[in-house]
Amino acid sequence: MTNFELKRVVVTGMGAITPIGNTLSDYWDGLLKGKSGIGPITLFDASKHKSRIAGEVKGFDPHDYMDRKQAKHMDRFAQFAVVASKQAIADAKFEINDLNAEQVGVMIGTGVGGIKVLEDQQEIYLTRGPGRCSPFMVPMMIANMAAGLTAIHTGAKGPNSCPVTACTSGSHAVGDA
């Protein structure tokens, strides 16, 4: 049996891309005001679904945070991860540099990867044929790209992982970190 040494986890910075705000301050302000992020689904046709409401992220433009080419090759879930992580690093007033990059790891939990890109590419495959599918489909949809792209965009070169354990993914990531 392994003895585990208890270690303190300290949150030094936070970022937020949420249905009630796309910055930590907007999110916190929304929480304090009791703002609801629930509303009609607008990102896809939900008319045939029993529920047509959800908590969607509104007003997020990836081009405010990265160039068009980078955004084009990232699914929305990975864009959220990269931007929220950069916000957290800034909030912590932490700098990743050549001296510490290999000691800075990325651990991001997600329930699923890029479903939208998978759906889009399936439609292209069915209507236009396999030759028209994007060669970036797999890198855009796999769940661990949230952590991988965050490491690339922040310069973190330490341990990198992305637990995918449904609703416990975030807690799992904190525990693994």
C-alpha positions in Angstrom: 0.0 0.0 0.0 1.3 3.5 -0.9 1.5 6.2 1.7 0.2 9.5 0.4 1.6 12.7 1.6 -1.2 15.3 1.9 -0.3 18.5 -0.1 -2.1 21.8 0.1 -3.7 23.0 -3.1 -3.6 26.7 -3.6 -5.6 28.5 -6.2 -3.6 31.6 -7.2 -5.5 32.8 -10.2 -8.8 32.2 -11.9 -10.3 32.6 -15.4 -13.8 32.3 -16.5 -15.6 31.7 -19.8 -19.2 31.1 -18.7 -22.9 31.7 -19.6 -22.9 34.7 -17.2 -19.6 36.3 -18.1 -16.4 35.8 -20.2 -14.0 37.4 -17.7 -13.6 36.6 -14.0 -14.9 40.0 -13.0 -18.0 39.8 -15.2 -18.6 36.2 -14.0 -18.2 37.2 -10.3 -20.4 40.3 -10.8 -23.1 38.1 -12.5 -23.0 35.7 -9.5 -23.4 38.5 -7.0 -26.3 39.9 -8.9 -28.0 36.5 -9.2 -27.8 36.6 -13.0 -29.0 33.5 -14.9 -27.0 32.3 -17.9 -29.9 30.0 -18.9 -31.8 30.9 -22.1 -33.0 29.7 -25.5 -30.5 27.5 -27.4 -29.0 29.5 -30.3 -25.9 27.5 -31.3 -27.9 24.8 -33.1 -31.5 24.0 -34.1 -33.1 22.6 -30.9 -36.6 22.7 -32.2 -36.9 18.9 -32.2 -35.5 18.5 -28.7 -37.7 18.3 -25.6 -35.6 21.0 -23.9 -34.7 24.1 -25.9 -32.9 26.0 -23.1 -29.3 25.8 -21.9 -26.5 27.7 -20.5 -24.6 28.9 -23.6 -21.6 31.1 -23.6 -22.5 34.4 -25.3 -20.4 37.1 -26.7 -17.3 35.1 -27.0 -15.2 36.0 -30.0 -12.0 33.9 -30.2 -10.4 36.6 -32.5 -10.3 38.9 -29.5 -7.7 36.5 -28.0 -5.9 34.8 -30.9 -5.4 35.2 -34.6 -7.8 33.8 -37.1 -5.6 30.9 -38.2 -5.2 29.7 -34.6 -8.9 30.0 -33.9 -9.8 28.2 -37.1 -7.8 25.1 -36.0 -9.4 24.9 -32.5 -12.8 23.7 -31.5 -14.7 26.1 -29.3 -14.1 24.0 -26.1 -10.3 24.4 -26.6 -10.7 28.1 -27.3 -12.5 28.4 -23.9 -9.7 26.4 -22.2 -6.9 28.5 -23.6 -8.5 31.8 -22.9 -9.7 31.0 -19.4 -6.2 29.6 -18.6 -4.5 32.8 -19.9 -6.9 34.8 -17.7 -6.0 32.6 -14.7 -2.3 33.1 -15.3 -2.8 36.9 -15.6 -5.0 36.9 -12.5 -2.2 35.1 -10.6 0.3 37.7 -11.9 2.4 34.7 -12.9 4.9 34.8 -15.7 5.9 31.6 -17.5 9.5 32.0 -18.7 12.6 30.0 -19.7 13.5 29.5 -16.1 10.3 28.0 -14.9 8.5 26.7 -18.1 9.5 23.1 -17.5 8.1 23.3 -14.0 4.7 24.6 -15.1 2.2 21.9 -16.0 -1.2 22.0 -17.4 -4.1 19.9 -16.0 -7.5 20.6 -17.6 -10.5 18.4 -17.0 -13.3 18.1 -19.6 -16.3 16.0 -20.0 -16.0 15.7 -23.8 -13.9 17.1 -26.6 -15.0 18.9 -29.8 -18.4 17.4 -30.6 -19.2 20.4 -33.0 -16.3 19.7 -35.2 -17.2 16.0 -35.3 -20.7 16.8 -36.3 -19.6 19.3 -39.0 -17.1 16.9 -40.5 -19.7 14.1 -40.5 -22.0 16.4 -42.5 -19.2 17.2 -44.9 -18.4 13.5 -45.3 -22.0 12.7 -46.1 -22.7 15.6 -48.5 -19.3 16.3 -50.1 -17.3 13.1 -49.7 -14.3 12.1 -47.6 -11.8 14.1 -49.7 -13.4 17.3 -48.4 -13.0 16.5 -44.7 -10.5 18.5 -42.7 -7.2 16.9 -41.9 -7.5 18.9 -38.6 -10.6 17.0 -37.5 -9.0 14.6 -35.1 -6.6 17.2 -33.5 -9.6 19.6 -33.2 -11.9 17.1 -31.5 -9.9 15.1 -29.1 -10.4 16.1 -25.5 -6.8 16.4 -24.5 -6.3 19.3 -26.9 -7.7 21.6 -24.3 -4.6 21.0 -22.2 -2.2 20.6 -25.1 -3.2 23.9 -26.8 -3.2 25.7 -23.4 0.4 24.5 -22.9 1.4 25.7 -26.4 -0.3 29.1 -26.0 1.1 29.7 -22.5 4.6 28.2 -22.9 4.0 25.7 -20.1 6.4 22.7 -20.7 5.8 20.7 -17.6 3.5 17.7 -17.1 0.4 17.9 -19.3 -2.8 15.9 -18.9 -6.5 16.1 -19.4 -8.7 13.7 -17.4 -12.0 13.0 -19.1 -14.2 11.6 -16.3 -17.6 13.2 -17.1 -19.0 15.4 -14.4 -16.0 14.9 -12.1 -13.4 16.0 -14.7 -12.6 19.3 -13.0 -12.3 17.7 -9.5 -10.2 15.0 -11.0 -7.9 17.5 -12.6 -7.4 19.4 -9.3 -6.7 16.1 -7.6 -4.2 15.0 -10.2 -2.4 18.4 -10.1 
